[in-house]
Amino acid sequence: MALRICDEFERLCRNSKNSSVKDLTLAAGVLIAHVTTPVYFSRNIVKGLLKNAKRLSKTNNPAISAIDFQVITADTAITEEIKPFREQAYHNRFNEGLTTRPLKLEEMKKMIGKTRQLRKASFPKSQLYALRDAVACGPQPRATNYYYYQQARNDRMKKLYEPLQQFLSDGKSGRQLPFWKADDKRYDTELVTSLVDLIEIYDFVRPAPDGEEER
């Protein structure tokens, strides 16, 4: 929903005959939280997510629309300050980054599209969790070896891994996957992965219908 709202807003503004709105963009902060999460607490987290998205939007020239999201389960230990939480929760002990958020709209589209393909193919959640544990433990060479070992186990796994491989390797070298070298100034580590981001939204994305490759 957030992606569609931002996408439509940006498209309508750029196609408008009113020159004063052509450069308008939209930033969004999205929180998926457990039902017991206090509203006041949730609101403060969303404000932090929105600031992150706005910061990414403004650092591009021209400005772009952007989204930041966070999933909070019943056992997620998170404070109202999203930045220090992510610095602790989304870095392993080798200072490798486990998130690429906030995201540009095109990045969000690709992530959702590949997640829908993985769900359609019934990609084993146990595999995703094992991959998440591999990147969380690090270091990159060990995680890379585990990733390619799982992918190459048999023809069925090679087929199942195709959408994930396409997502992670898009425009990047495959030598360090599921990590890649962070050459974008918005990242604060040398190596990052968006694997954990995809896993967090996995349960909240519908499988792709028959005949649809990616949306």
C-alpha positions in Angstrom: 0.0 0.0 0.0 2.8 2.4 0.9 4.6 1.7 -2.3 1.6 2.2 -4.4 0.7 5.5 -2.7 4.2 6.9 -3.2 4.5 5.6 -6.7 1.1 7.0 -7.8 1.8 10.4 -6.1 5.2 10.8 -7.8 3.8 9.7 -11.2 0.8 12.0 -11.1 2.9 15.0 -10.0 5.5 14.5 -12.8 2.8 14.1 -15.4 0.9 17.1 -14.2 0.5 20.2 -16.3 0.9 22.3 -13.1 4.7 23.1 -13.1 4.6 23.8 -9.3 4.0 20.2 -8.4 6.2 18.4 -11.0 9.1 18.0 -8.6 7.1 16.8 -5.6 8.0 13.5 -4.1 6.6 11.5 -1.2 8.5 9.8 1.7 6.8 7.2 3.9 7.6 5.4 7.1 5.9 2.1 7.6 5.6 0.1 10.8 4.2 -3.4 11.1 3.8 -4.0 14.8 2.3 -6.6 17.1 -1.2 -5.8 18.3 0.1 -5.1 21.9 2.5 -2.4 20.8 1.5 0.9 22.4 0.3 3.6 20.0 2.5 6.3 21.5 5.6 4.0 21.2 4.6 3.1 17.6 4.1 6.7 16.6 7.6 7.7 17.7 9.2 4.8 15.8 7.2 5.8 12.6 8.5 9.4 13.0 12.0 8.1 12.9 11.3 5.9 9.9 9.8 8.9 8.1 12.9 11.0 8.8 15.1 8.3 7.4 13.0 8.2 4.2 13.0 12.0 3.9 16.8 12.1 4.3 17.2 9.6 1.5 14.8 11.5 -0.7 16.6 14.8 -0.3 20.1 13.4 -0.8 19.2 12.6 -4.4 19.2 15.2 -7.1 16.5 15.5 -8.2 14.7 14.3 -5.1 13.0 10.9 -5.2 10.3 9.2 -3.2 11.5 6.8 -0.6 10.2 4.3 2.0 11.6 3.0 5.3 9.9 0.2 7.2 10.3 -1.8 10.4 8.6 -5.0 11.5 8.1 -5.4 15.3 7.1 -8.8 16.7 6.1 -9.5 20.2 9.7 -10.4 21.2 11.5 -7.5 19.3 13.6 -5.5 21.7 13.4 -2.1 20.2 13.6 1.4 21.6 11.8 4.5 20.3 15.0 5.7 18.7 15.3 3.7 15.4 18.9 4.7 14.6 20.7 3.3 17.7 18.4 0.2 17.5 19.5 -0.5 13.9 23.1 0.2 14.6 23.0 -2.6 17.2 20.5 -5.0 15.6 21.5 -4.8 11.9 25.3 -5.2 12.2 27.1 -8.4 12.9 30.2 -8.5 15.0 32.3 -8.1 11.9 30.6 -4.7 11.2 28.8 -6.0 8.1 25.5 -4.3 7.4 22.3 -6.4 7.6 19.9 -3.8 6.1 19.8 -1.4 3.1 16.9 0.6 4.4 15.5 3.2 3.7 14.8 2.2 0.1 14.1 4.0 -3.1 10.8 3.1 -4.8 12.5 1.0 -7.5 14.4 -0.9 -4.8 11.2 -1.5 -2.9 9.5 -2.7 -6.1 12.2 -5.2 -6.8 12.2 -6.5 -3.3 8.4 -7.0 -3.2 8.4 -8.6 -6.7 11.1 -11.1 -5.8 9.4 -11.9 -2.5 6.2 -12.7 -4.4 8.1 -15.0 -6.7 9.7 -16.8 -3.7 6.4 -17.2 -2.0 4.8 -18.5 -5.2 7.6 -21.1 -5.5 7.1 -22.0 -1.8 10.7 -21.2 -1.0 11.3 -23.0 2.4 11.2 -20.5 5.2 13.7 -22.6 7.1 16.2 -21.8 4.3 15.5 -18.1 4.7 16.0 -18.3 8.4 19.2 -20.3 8.0 20.5 -17.7 5.5 19.6 -14.9 7.9 21.5 -16.7 10.7 24.5 -17.0 8.4 24.7 -13.3 7.6 24.0 -12.4 11.2 26.9 -14.5 12.4 29.2 -13.6 9.6 31.8 -13.0 8.4 31.1 -12.6 4.7 33.3 -15.4 3.4 31.6 -17.9 5.6 28.1 -16.6 4.7 29.0 -16.6 1.0 30.1 -20.2 1.2 27.0 -21.3 3.0 24.8 -19.4 0.5 26.3 -21.0 -2.6 26.5 -24.4 -1.0 22.7 -24.3 -0.3 22.0 -23.0 -3.8 24.0 -25.7 -5.5 22.8 -28.7 -3.5 20.6 -30.0 -6.3 18.6 -28.9 -9.3 15.5 -28.2 -7.3 17.4 -25.8 -5.0 19.0 -24.0 -8.0 15.5 -23.4 -9.4 14.1 -22.2 -6.0 17.1 -19.8 -5.5 16.7 -18.1 -8.9 14.5 -15.2 -7.7 16.7 -14.6 -4.7 19.8 -14.8 -6.8 18.4 -12.3 -9.2 17.4 -9.9 -6.4 20.7 -10.1 -4.6 23.0 -9.9 -7.7 21.1 -7.1 -9.5 24.0 -4.9 -10.7 26.4 -6.4 -8.3 29.3 -8.9 -8.3 28.3 -12.4 -7.2 31.6 -13.1 -5.5 30.4 -11.9 -2.0 26.7 -12.7 -2.1 24.5 -12.5 -0.1 26.6 -9.5 0.8 28.0 -6.9 -1.6 30.4 -4.0 -1.5 28.7 -0.9 -0.4 29.8 1.9 -2.7 26.8 4.1 -1.9 27.5 6.8 0.7 24.2 6.1 2.4 25.6 2.9 3.9 27.9 3.1 7.0 29.6 -0.3 6.4 31.9 -1.7 3.7 29.6 -4.7 3.1 25.8 -4.8 3.2 23.0 -7.2 2.4 19.3 -6.7 1.8 18.5 -10.4 2.6 17.3 -9.6 6.1 15.0 -6.8 4.7 13.4 -9.3 2.3 12.9 -11.9 5.1 11.2 -9.3 7.3 8.5 -8.6 4.7 8.2 -12.2 3.6 5.1 -13.0 5.6 3.3 -9.7 4.6 3.6 -10.1 0.8 1.1 -12.1 -1.3 2.5 -14.8 -3.6 2.6 -13.8 -7.3 -0.4 -15.1 -9.2 0.0 -17.5 -12.1 1.4 -15.8 -15.2 2.9 -12.9 -13.3 6.7 -12.8 -13.1 7.2 -9.6 -11.1 5.3 -6.5 -10.0 
